Amino acid sequence: MILDFLKKWSGALVTTRKELFVGAIGASIGLLCTEAICRWTLGVSQPWFVIPMGASAVLLFAVPASPLAQPWSIIGGNTVSALSGIISYKLFGDSGIAIALAGGLAVSSMFFFRCVHPPGGAIALTAVLGSSSIHALGFEFAFMPVMFDSAILLLIAIFFNRLAGRKYPHHPQPAKNTHITSDPLPSQRYGIQREDLDAALASYGEVLDINPGDLQEILVKAQMQAQRRHWGYLHCQDIMSRDLITVRPDSSITDAWNLLAHHRIKSLPVTTEENELVGIVSVPDFFIDRHNPAMQSIPRMINSKYVHEIMSTKLRTASPDQSIAELAQAFTDLGMHYMPVTNKQGKLVGMLTQSDLLAALFSNSSSSS
């Protein structure tokens, strides 16, 4: 009964032992370095360290992906909160009215300047209830030590989080459309859309501590995970082509082109005599260098003689036992039309194409229905 009650009222933060360890070490190092730098810089004749920095450290090192832990949140949030507290103290002293006004001004200021940072509330109260040395600083308190402490702690957090392999400052990175158009990626054209997320978040009528871009990325990954579970039994070797048309690196351009035309295919794996995959040549390679952003005015086939002069060597391959669900996103979002399948020795054993995937999906959906 008690455990159920605690679970109901406890937070649902998902973490790992590694993140717990990294967050604890980061907070300790961040506060130690910040205190040392501030003491050395500002001296002990005036307040050199603000106690609410401990709360800022929790956000910066334990949950650095939170919107409340981003650079502008800590710098702007702590500074405007300190100013709110100073103004309140100057108007009403250290009375209860000043405390209430400081908290209200801090919250409204942080929302107005889009820099909500929970420790700012404690900093506002520190400006009201602090020692006489804090009151003597006046508006200087907001900049020295509050803004200074915040900046030092932020710099340490940036260095530490990146050293720990975290993306900080954190902001969602929208996947680029390989066709350089405004269309969303194919995996994002069905199911939940960004406008659906915005409407759902707005329907709560309260602020949620999550970035809509992060939420959309999580949902896409969840959908992919569900697809992996559904299609996990289907592997490359089950649907890939095995009787392959290949060319050698020293094959002539003319022979390669004739093979493409005769077999009505769009690409040819380039292999050695030992069947080791060394490249691939497709229809666009005969005209332009796909890895060179500059468009050539003369088709490459005119000035080239052998396949190795135009073939692509930047290859993405699959393994025979790889799940189809793992590769689906490469064919949709990355715009791939084919993928060579190689064994552990790098030997070509098959080719997977969009047609193979469509046939498998259609066959499965038909049998399911």
Residue pairs with C-beta under 8 A, 6 or more apart in sequence:
13 63
15 23
19 62
22 61
22 164
22 166
23 58
23 61
23 62
23 63
24 62
26 57
26 60
26 61
26 62
26 157
26 160
26 161
26 164
27 54
27 57
27 58
27 60
27 61
27 62
29 156
29 160
30 57
30 60
30 61
30 153
30 156
30 157
30 160
31 53
31 54
31 57
31 153
33 152
33 156
34 49
34 53
34 149
34 152
34 153
34 156
35 48
35 49
37 152
38 48
38 49
38 145
38 148
38 149
38 152
39 48
39 49
41 48
41 148
42 48
42 144
42 145
42 148
46 133
46 137
46 144
46 145
47 130
47 131
47 133
47 134
47 137
47 141
47 145
48 145
49 145
49 149
50 78
50 123
50 126
50 145
50 146
50 149
51 122
51 126
52 78
52 119
52 120
52 122
52 123
52 126
53 119
53 149
53 150
53 153
55 118
55 119
55 122
56 74
56 78
56 117
56 119
56 150
56 153
57 153
57 157
59 66
59 68
59 69
59 74
59 117
59 118
59 119
60 69
60 74
60 153
60 154
60 157
60 161
61 157
61 160
61 161
63 69
64 157
64 161
64 166
64 168
64 170
65 166
65 167
65 168
65 170
65 214
66 170
66 209
67 73
67 116
67 209
67 210
67 211
68 116
68 117
68 118
68 209
69 117
69 170
70 169
70 170
70 171
71 154
71 158
71 169
72 114
72 115
73 115
73 116
73 117
74 117
74 119
74 150
74 153
74 154
75 115
75 147
75 150
75 151
75 154
76 110
76 113
76 114
76 115
76 117
77 110
77 115
77 116
77 117
77 119
77 120
78 117
78 119
78 120
78 123
78 146
78 147
78 149
78 150
79 142
79 143
79 146
79 147
79 150
80 106
80 109
80 110
80 113
80 115
80 120
81 106
81 109
81 110
81 117
81 120
81 121
81 123
81 124
82 120
82 123
82 124
82 126
82 127
82 141
82 142
82 146
82 147
83 109
83 139
83 142
84 101
84 102
84 105
84 106
84 109
84 124
84 127
85 102
85 105
85 106
85 123
85 124
85 125
85 126
85 127
85 128
86 127
86 138
86 139
86 141
86 142
87 102
87 105
88 98
88 99
88 101
88 102
88 105
88 124
88 127
88 128
89 98
89 102
89 127
89 128
89 135
90 138
91 98
91 101
92 98
92 101
94 128
94 129
98 128
99 125
99 128
99 129
102 124
102 125
102 127
102 128
103 121
103 124
103 125
105 124
106 120
106 121
106 123
106 124
107 121
110 116
110 117
110 120
116 207
123 146
126 134
127 134
127 141
127 142
130 141
134 141
137 144
157 168
158 168
158 169
161 167
161 168
162 168
170 211
171 211
171 213
172 211
172 213
172 214
172 216
172 217
174 213
175 185
175 333
177 183
177 184
177 185
178 333
178 334
178 335
179 335
183 189
184 193
185 332
185 333
186 332
186 333
187 220
187 223
187 224
187 329
187 332
187 333
188 216
188 220
191 219
191 223
192 216
192 219
194 212
194 216
197 212
197 215
197 216
197 219
198 212
201 208
201 212
201 215
224 325
224 328
224 329
227 325
227 328
228 323
228 325
228 326
229 325
230 325
231 323
231 324
231 325
231 328
231 364
232 323
232 325
234 323
234 324
234 325
234 360
234 364
235 320
235 321
235 322
235 323
235 324
236 318
236 319
236 320
236 321
236 322
236 324
236 327
236 341
236 350
236 352
237 320
237 321
237 341
237 349
237 350
238 324
238 360
239 324
239 352
239 356
239 357
239 359
239 360
240 320
240 341
240 349
240 350
240 351
240 352
240 356
241 350
241 351
241 352
241 353
241 356
242 349
242 350
244 269
244 348
244 350
244 351
245 259
245 263
245 265
245 268
246 268
246 269
246 270
246 271
246 348
247 255
247 256
247 259
247 268
247 269
247 270
247 271
247 281
247 307
248 270
248 271
248 272
248 273
248 307
249 270
249 272
249 278
249 279
249 306
249 307
249 308
249 311
250 306
250 307
250 308
251 306
251 307
252 305
252 306
252 307
253 286
253 301
253 304
253 305
253 306
253 307
253 309
253 310
256 268
256 281
256 307
257 286
257 301
259 265
259 268
260 266
260 267
260 268
260 283
266 282
266 283
266 337
266 338
267 280
267 281
267 282
267 283
267 337
267 338
268 280
268 281
268 282
268 307
269 277
269 279
269 280
269 340
269 348
269 351
270 277
270 278
270 279
270 280
270 281
270 307
270 308
270 311
271 277
271 278
271 348
272 278
274 347
275 347
275 348
276 345
276 346
276 347
276 348
277 315
277 317
277 340
277 342
277 346
277 347
277 348
278 311
278 313
279 307
279 308
279 311
279 312
279 313
279 315
280 311
280 312
280 315
280 338
280 340
281 307
281 310
281 311
281 312
282 312
282 337
282 338
284 290
285 300
285 310
285 311
285 312
286 299
286 300
286 301
286 310
287 296
287 299
287 300
287 301
288 295
288 296
288 299
288 300
289 296
289 300
289 310
290 312
291 312
291 314
300 309
300 310
301 310
304 310
315 340
316 330
316 336
316 339
317 339
317 340
317 341
317 342
318 327
318 339
318 340
318 341
318 342
318 352
319 341
319 342
319 343
319 344
320 341
320 343
320 349
320 350
324 357
324 360
327 339
327 352
327 357
328 357
330 336
330 339
331 337
331 339
331 354
331 357
336 354
337 353
337 354
338 351
338 352
338 353
338 354
339 351
339 352
339 353
340 348
340 350
340 351
340 352
341 348
341 349
341 350
341 351
341 352
342 348
342 349
343 349
